[in-house]
């Protein structure tokens, strides 16, 4: 009985701490779960790949723990339901599914224009165009594969973190803060041979993640907080990056072209949204977050 009472008391203290500092504990749970799962594959290269894959779900687990503690089953239900919030304007589907491909296409065009007008070398476009139907199959397969894991990130990053950051800070600043956290969270992957992160390098990945975070916030806000659309976007984006690395390897060596195109699209979104990224203040959440978030 004494042991049970002591255990209950510890649970009560922990719950109170989470309710007082939800964002801090979300980060604590997220990084702890993901890095514990991810670092074994860093220490022993070529092993523990399955465990490392589970790191993708650290943000979701961190969010579910925090939301479950604060809001209970109703909060968890609401969070999960957003993953299936597919009723949005059709134009957002075009943006989400074609946007990453358009970004890649423009970057490739800029890169090869530079090559053609620079040293005169070129890729064999005939071989690429002749195999285009097969390339579509590869891109579709990559997209479906990415769908399996990207929701595990977005339930946390956009499902919990972004709304709270936007209530405390300007939407653009909130997006940059989340982008920096999001990039640092990937740290173990940079030390795993063959990973996207290890091939792209830290500086490029960090700035690219900041850029993507702005676009993700704009789409999340514009679709009335649809995690489903962000799930699609993240999957399409990862699939496009993987495809580009397979078939347009020079972009990996010359990342400035991709960053320039991403920066251009970020600038367009910032200007046309008047830097608000289509954010609309949630008064109920604002009261909850306003004094708590800055503590972390």
PEHUQUI-V132206 format. One record per residue. N is the residue number from 1. SS is DSSP state (H for helix, E for strand, - for the rest). PHI is phi as a letter, one per 40 degrees, with the letter a starting at -180 (* if undefined). BURIAL is + if it has 24 or more other ideal C-beta (glycine too) atoms within 12 Angstrom, else -. Layout:
BEGIN
n: {N;N}
ss: {SS;SS}
phi: {PHI;PHI}
burial: {BURIAL;BURIAL}
END
This chain:
BEGIN
n: {1;2;3;4;5;6;7;8;9;10;11;12;13;14;15;16;17;18;19;20;21;22;23;24;25;26;27;28;29;30;31;32;33;34;35;36;37;38;39;40;41;42;43;44;45;46;47;48;49;50;51;52;53;54;55;56;57;58;59;60;61;62;63;64;65;66;67;68;69;70;71;72;73;74;75;76;77;78;79;80;81;82;83;84;85;86;87;88;89;90;91;92;93;94;95;96;97;98;99;100;101;102;103;104;105;106;107;108;109;110;111;112;113;114;115;116;117;118;119;120;121;122;123;124;125;126;127;128;129;130;131;132;133;134;135;136;137;138;139;140;141;142;143;144;145;146;147;148;149;150;151;152;153;154;155;156;157;158;159;160;161;162;163;164;165;166;167;168;169;170;171;172;173;174;175;176;177;178;179;180;181;182;183;184;185;186;187;188;189;190;191;192;193;194;195;196;197;198;199;200;201;202;203;204;205;206;207;208;209;210;211;212;213;214;215;216;217;218;219;220;221;222;223;224;225;226;227;228;229;230;231;232;233;234;235;236;237;238;239;240;241;242;243;244;245;246;247;248;249;250;251;252;253;254;255;256;257;258;259;260;261;262;263;264;265;266;267;268;269;270;271;272;273;274;275;276;277;278;279;280;281;282;283;284;285;286;287;288;289;290;291;292;293;294;295;296}
ss: {-;H;H;H;H;H;H;H;H;H;H;H;H;H;H;H;H;H;H;H;-;H;H;H;H;H;H;H;H;H;H;H;H;H;H;H;H;H;H;H;H;H;H;-;-;-;-;-;H;H;H;H;H;H;H;H;H;H;H;H;H;H;H;H;H;H;H;H;H;H;H;H;H;H;H;H;H;H;H;H;H;H;H;H;-;-;-;-;-;H;H;H;H;H;H;H;H;H;H;H;H;H;H;H;H;H;H;H;H;H;H;H;H;H;H;H;H;-;-;-;-;-;-;-;H;H;H;H;H;H;-;H;H;H;H;H;H;H;H;H;H;H;H;H;H;H;H;H;H;H;H;H;H;H;H;H;H;H;H;H;H;H;H;H;H;H;H;H;-;-;H;H;H;H;H;H;H;H;H;H;H;H;H;H;H;-;H;H;H;H;H;-;-;-;-;H;H;H;H;H;-;H;H;H;H;H;H;H;H;H;H;H;H;H;H;H;H;H;H;H;H;H;-;-;-;-;H;H;H;H;H;H;H;H;H;H;H;H;H;H;H;H;H;H;H;H;H;-;-;H;H;H;H;-;-;H;H;H;H;H;H;H;H;H;H;H;H;H;H;H;H;H;-;-;-;-;-;-;-;-;-;-;H;H;H;H;H;H;H;-;-;-;H;H;H;-}
phi: {*;c;c;c;c;c;c;c;c;c;c;c;c;c;c;c;c;c;c;c;b;c;c;d;c;d;c;c;c;c;c;c;c;c;c;c;c;c;c;d;c;c;c;b;c;g;b;g;c;c;c;c;c;c;c;d;c;d;c;c;c;c;c;c;c;c;c;c;c;c;b;g;c;c;c;c;c;c;c;c;c;c;c;b;c;c;c;b;c;d;d;c;c;c;c;c;c;b;d;d;c;c;d;c;c;c;c;c;c;c;c;c;c;c;c;c;c;b;c;g;c;a;c;c;c;c;c;c;c;c;b;d;d;c;c;c;c;c;c;c;c;c;c;c;c;c;d;c;b;c;c;c;c;c;d;c;c;c;c;b;c;c;d;c;c;c;c;b;b;d;d;c;c;d;c;c;c;c;c;c;c;d;c;c;d;c;d;d;c;c;b;b;d;g;c;d;c;c;c;c;g;c;d;c;c;c;c;c;c;c;c;c;c;c;c;c;c;d;c;c;c;c;c;f;g;c;c;c;c;c;d;c;c;c;c;c;c;c;c;c;c;c;c;c;c;c;b;b;d;d;c;c;c;b;c;d;c;c;c;c;c;c;c;c;c;c;c;c;c;c;c;c;c;f;g;c;f;g;c;b;c;c;c;c;c;d;c;c;c;d;b;c;c;c;c;c}
burial: {-;-;-;-;-;-;-;-;-;-;-;-;-;-;-;-;-;+;-;-;+;+;+;+;+;+;+;-;+;+;+;-;+;+;+;-;+;+;+;-;+;+;-;-;-;-;-;-;-;-;+;+;+;+;+;+;+;+;+;+;+;+;+;+;+;+;+;+;+;+;+;-;-;-;+;+;-;+;+;+;-;+;+;-;+;-;-;+;-;-;-;+;-;-;+;+;+;-;+;+;+;+;+;+;-;+;+;+;-;+;+;+;-;-;-;-;-;-;-;-;-;-;-;-;-;-;-;-;-;-;-;-;-;-;-;-;-;-;+;-;-;+;+;-;-;+;+;-;+;+;+;+;+;+;+;+;+;+;+;+;+;+;+;+;+;+;+;+;+;-;+;+;+;+;+;+;+;+;+;+;+;+;+;+;+;+;+;+;+;+;-;+;-;-;+;+;+;-;+;+;-;-;-;+;+;+;+;+;+;+;+;+;+;+;+;+;+;+;+;+;+;+;+;-;+;+;+;+;+;+;+;+;+;+;+;+;+;+;+;+;+;+;+;+;+;-;+;+;-;+;+;+;-;+;+;-;+;+;+;+;+;+;+;-;+;+;-;-;+;+;-;-;+;-;-;+;+;+;+;-;-;-;-;-;+;-;-;-;+;-;-;+;+;-;-;-}
END
